[in-house]
Amino acid sequence: MYYQKIVPMKPLQDYIRYFWVLEDIGDKTFKIIPDGLPGLIFQEKANLFLDNEQQTLPQMFLYGQTTYHSEQKAIGNFKNIGVYLQPTALKTIFNIDAFELTNQHISIDCLTAGPILEQLVDAVSVPDKIEIISRFFLQRIQQAGLYAEKADFAATLLQNGKTLKDIQTEMNLSERSLERLVKQYVGISPKAFSRIVRFQSGLQALRQNDFNNLTDLAYQNDYFDQSHYIREFKEFTGMNPKQFIQQTNEQVENFPEWKI
């Protein structure tokens, strides 16, 4: 399996977290884990990936927030380029209310009449393909002209572990206004986004083996106890922490290969 992570050019860093490239041979099964981020995926060869319902995924598609774990299957050799977007990017780049794509995906053909898919298929090298995708996003940003300062600020506070009450106070927003803002730009409620952020914080510590035991890890991430942590971990991954470590091969974060 070949994996590469690529940092976007500076003008895109407020909108794109990073690009990734994944290449492998043979049939594979991958877990999709909620991570608080929408994204985009391009497959060099069409009809190689199947979703949880065994439906073929578009060759290039945009997807929204995921709130539960699912699976994708690769049939044969593949090479994919992915884009992990920032939490508010669907609204700021595509002017889509983010909740419309929560747990959904949409073919790039439905979003643009431009030739980006043909250009990517014709391009030979990964750097050329990244340049094409970057140019596409830059054009979309210029066309959209939206500035989501409040939504970006709210998402950042949630990612930094601020409580919903503290965010309402700091931003001078009512509970209802904060809920509406985050749903429109992020795609899910502030509470749901906060839960995913907390889960991801614990998962990162698990990846890095940065904990003494699961009880300590649970308390460090504001869970009531170990059982609460394991219960939420299972909700978002379909397995317990020990199974995750032993039974997955995670090259792309939150897109691990399921080895069993």
C-alpha positions as CSV (number, residue, x, y, z in Angstrom):
1,M,0.0,0.0,0.0
2,Y,1.3,3.5,-1.0
3,Y,0.2,6.6,0.9
4,Q,1.1,10.2,0.5
5,K,-0.1,13.3,2.4
6,I,0.2,16.7,0.7
7,V,-0.2,20.1,2.2
8,P,-2.2,22.6,0.1
9,M,-0.9,25.9,-1.2
10,K,-1.3,28.7,1.2
11,P,-4.3,30.4,-0.4
12,L,-6.2,27.1,0.1
13,Q,-5.3,26.3,3.7
14,D,-8.3,28.1,5.2
15,Y,-10.5,25.7,3.1
16,I,-8.5,22.5,2.6
17,R,-6.8,20.6,5.5
18,Y,-4.7,18.4,3.2
19,F,-4.7,16.2,0.1
20,W,-4.0,12.5,0.3
21,V,-3.0,9.8,-2.2
22,L,-3.7,6.1,-1.6
23,E,-2.7,3.3,-4.0
24,D,-3.0,-0.5,-3.5
25,I,-3.6,-3.8,-5.2
26,G,-6.3,-6.4,-4.7
27,D,-9.7,-6.2,-3.1
28,K,-9.9,-4.2,0.2
29,T,-12.5,-3.2,2.7
30,F,-12.3,0.2,4.4
31,K,-14.0,1.7,7.4
32,I,-15.4,5.2,7.2
33,I,-15.2,6.9,10.6
34,P,-16.8,10.2,11.5
35,D,-14.1,12.9,11.7
36,G,-15.9,16.2,11.5
37,L,-14.7,17.0,8.0
38,P,-16.3,16.9,4.5
39,G,-14.2,15.9,1.6
40,L,-13.7,15.1,-2.1
41,I,-12.4,11.9,-3.7
42,F,-11.2,11.2,-7.3
43,Q,-10.7,7.6,-8.5
44,E,-8.2,7.2,-11.3
45,K,-10.3,4.2,-12.6
46,A,-14.1,4.3,-12.4
47,N,-16.4,1.7,-10.8
48,L,-13.8,0.3,-8.4
49,F,-15.3,1.5,-5.1
50,L,-18.6,0.3,-3.7
51,D,-20.5,2.0,-0.8
52,N,-22.1,0.4,2.2
53,E,-25.1,-0.6,0.1
54,Q,-22.9,-2.2,-2.7
55,Q,-23.6,0.8,-5.0
56,T,-20.8,2.0,-7.3
57,L,-19.4,5.4,-6.1
58,P,-19.0,8.1,-8.7
59,Q,-15.5,8.5,-10.2
60,M,-15.2,11.9,-8.5
61,F,-17.5,13.0,-5.7
62,L,-18.0,15.4,-2.8
63,Y,-19.2,14.1,0.5
64,G,-20.5,15.8,3.7
65,Q,-20.2,15.1,7.4
66,T,-20.6,11.5,8.5
67,T,-22.2,10.8,11.8
68,Y,-21.9,7.0,11.9
69,H,-19.4,4.4,10.7
70,S,-19.8,2.6,7.4
71,E,-17.8,0.6,4.9
72,Q,-16.5,1.0,1.4
73,K,-15.1,-1.8,-0.7
74,A,-12.4,-1.6,-3.4
75,I,-12.6,-4.1,-6.2
76,G,-9.2,-4.6,-7.7
77,N,-6.2,-2.3,-8.0
78,F,-6.9,1.3,-7.3
79,K,-5.3,4.8,-7.0
80,N,-7.4,7.5,-5.3
81,I,-6.7,11.2,-4.6
82,G,-8.6,12.6,-1.7
83,V,-9.1,16.1,-0.2
84,Y,-9.9,16.6,3.5
85,L,-11.8,19.9,3.6
86,Q,-12.1,22.2,6.6
87,P,-15.4,21.8,8.5
88,T,-17.2,24.8,6.9
89,A,-15.9,24.4,3.4
90,L,-19.1,23.0,1.8
91,K,-20.9,26.3,2.4
92,T,-18.0,28.6,1.8
93,I,-16.8,26.9,-1.4
94,F,-19.9,25.4,-3.0
95,N,-22.6,27.5,-1.4
96,I,-24.3,24.3,-0.3
97,D,-26.1,24.2,3.1
98,A,-23.9,21.6,4.6
99,F,-26.7,19.7,6.3
100,E,-27.9,18.7,2.7
101,L,-24.9,16.5,2.3
102,T,-24.7,15.0,5.8
103,N,-24.2,11.3,5.4
104,Q,-24.5,11.8,1.6
105,H,-22.3,12.2,-1.4
106,I,-22.8,13.9,-4.8
107,S,-21.1,13.4,-8.1
108,I,-18.9,16.3,-9.2
109,D,-20.8,16.4,-12.4
110,C,-23.9,17.7,-10.5
111,L,-21.9,20.6,-9.1
112,T,-20.0,21.9,-12.2
113,A,-20.2,21.8,-16.0
114,G,-16.4,22.2,-16.2
115,P,-14.0,19.7,-17.5
116,I,-12.2,18.8,-14.3
117,L,-12.9,15.1,-14.4
118,E,-11.6,14.8,-18.0
119,Q,-8.6,16.9,-17.1
120,L,-7.8,14.6,-14.1
121,V,-8.2,11.4,-16.1
122,D,-5.8,12.8,-18.8
123,A,-3.2,14.1,-16.4
124,V,-0.3,11.7,-15.9
125,S,1.4,12.7,-12.6
126,V,0.0,13.2,-9.1
127,P,1.5,16.8,-8.9
128,D,-0.4,17.6,-12.1
129,K,-3.6,16.2,-10.7
130,I,-3.2,18.1,-7.4
131,E,-2.6,21.3,-9.4
132,I,-5.8,20.7,-11.4
133,I,-7.9,20.1,-8.2
134,S,-6.3,23.2,-6.5
135,R,-7.1,25.4,-9.5
136,F,-10.7,24.1,-9.4
137,F,-11.0,25.0,-5.7
138,L,-9.5,28.4,-6.2
139,Q,-12.0,29.2,-9.0
140,R,-14.9,28.0,-6.8
141,I,-13.7,30.2,-3.9
142,Q,-13.5,33.3,-6.1
143,Q,-17.0,32.6,-7.5
144,A,-18.6,31.9,-4.2
145,G,-17.4,35.1,-2.5
146,L,-18.8,33.9,0.9
147,Y,-17.0,34.7,4.1
148,A,-17.9,32.5,7.0
149,E,-16.1,34.2,9.9
150,K,-18.7,33.4,12.5
151,A,-19.1,29.8,11.4
152,D,-15.3,29.3,11.2
153,F,-14.9,30.8,14.7
154,A,-17.6,28.6,16.2
155,A,-16.1,25.5,14.5
156,T,-12.7,26.4,15.8
157,L,-14.0,26.8,19.4
158,L,-15.7,23.5,19.2
159,Q,-12.6,21.8,17.9
160,N,-10.6,23.4,20.8
161,G,-13.0,21.8,23.4
162,K,-15.0,24.8,24.4
163,T,-18.4,24.1,25.9
164,L,-21.6,25.1,23.9
165,K,-22.5,27.5,26.7
166,D,-19.1,29.2,26.6
167,I,-19.3,29.5,22.8
168,Q,-22.8,31.1,23.1
169,T,-21.4,33.6,25.6
170,E,-18.2,34.3,23.7
171,M,-20.1,34.8,20.4
172,N,-23.2,36.5,21.9
173,L,-25.5,34.0,20.2
174,S,-28.6,32.2,21.5
175,E,-28.6,28.5,21.6
176,R,-31.0,28.4,18.6
177,S,-28.8,30.8,16.6
178,L,-25.6,28.8,17.2
179,E,-27.5,25.6,16.2
180,R,-28.7,27.2,13.0
181,L,-25.2,28.6,12.1
182,V,-23.3,25.4,12.7
183,K,-25.9,23.2,10.9
184,Q,-25.8,25.4,7.9
185,Y,-22.0,25.6,7.6
186,V,-20.8,22.4,9.2
187,G,-23.8,20.1,8.5
188,I,-24.7,18.8,12.0
189,S,-25.7,20.2,15.4
190,P,-23.0,21.8,17.6
191,K,-23.6,19.0,20.1
192,A,-23.0,16.3,17.5
193,F,-19.9,18.0,16.1
194,S,-18.6,18.4,19.6
195,R,-19.0,14.6,20.2
196,I,-17.1,13.8,17.1
197,V,-14.3,16.2,18.0
198,R,-14.0,14.6,21.4
199,F,-14.0,11.1,19.9
200,Q,-11.3,12.2,17.4
201,S,-9.2,13.6,20.3
202,G,-9.3,10.2,22.0
203,L,-8.6,8.4,18.8
204,Q,-5.5,10.5,18.1
205,A,-4.2,9.6,21.6
206,L,-4.9,5.9,20.9
207,R,-3.1,6.1,17.5
208,Q,0.0,7.6,19.2
209,N,-0.2,5.3,22.3
210,D,-0.3,8.5,24.3
211,F,-2.1,7.2,27.4
212,N,-1.5,5.0,30.4
213,N,-4.8,3.0,30.2
214,L,-8.3,3.5,28.8
215,T,-9.6,4.9,32.0
216,D,-7.1,7.7,31.9
217,L,-7.7,8.3,28.2
218,A,-11.5,8.5,28.9
219,Y,-11.0,11.1,31.7
220,Q,-8.5,13.1,29.6
221,N,-11.2,13.5,26.9
222,D,-14.1,14.4,29.2
223,Y,-15.8,11.0,29.2
224,F,-17.6,10.0,32.4
225,D,-15.6,6.7,32.7
226,Q,-14.0,4.0,30.6
227,S,-17.3,2.3,29.7
228,H,-18.7,5.6,28.4
229,Y,-15.6,6.0,26.2
230,I,-15.8,2.5,24.8
231,R,-19.5,2.8,24.1
232,E,-19.0,6.0,22.1
233,F,-15.9,4.5,20.4
234,K,-18.0,1.6,19.3
235,E,-20.8,3.9,18.1
236,F,-18.4,5.7,15.7
237,T,-16.2,2.8,14.6
238,G,-18.2,-0.4,15.1
239,M,-15.5,-1.9,17.3
240,N,-13.8,-1.4,20.6
241,P,-10.4,0.3,20.9
242,K,-8.5,-2.9,21.2
243,Q,-10.1,-4.3,18.0
244,F,-9.4,-1.0,16.2
245,I,-5.7,-1.3,17.0
246,Q,-5.4,-5.0,16.1
247,Q,-7.8,-5.3,13.1
248,T,-7.2,-2.1,11.1
249,N,-4.5,-0.7,8.9
250,E,-4.9,3.1,9.0
251,Q,-2.8,4.8,6.3
252,V,-5.4,7.5,5.6
253,E,-6.8,8.9,8.9
254,N,-10.4,7.8,9.5
255,F,-10.3,5.6,6.4
256,P,-8.6,2.5,7.7
257,E,-8.4,-0.8,5.9
258,W,-10.4,-3.5,7.7
259,K,-8.1,-6.5,7.8
260,I,-10.7,-9.1,8.9
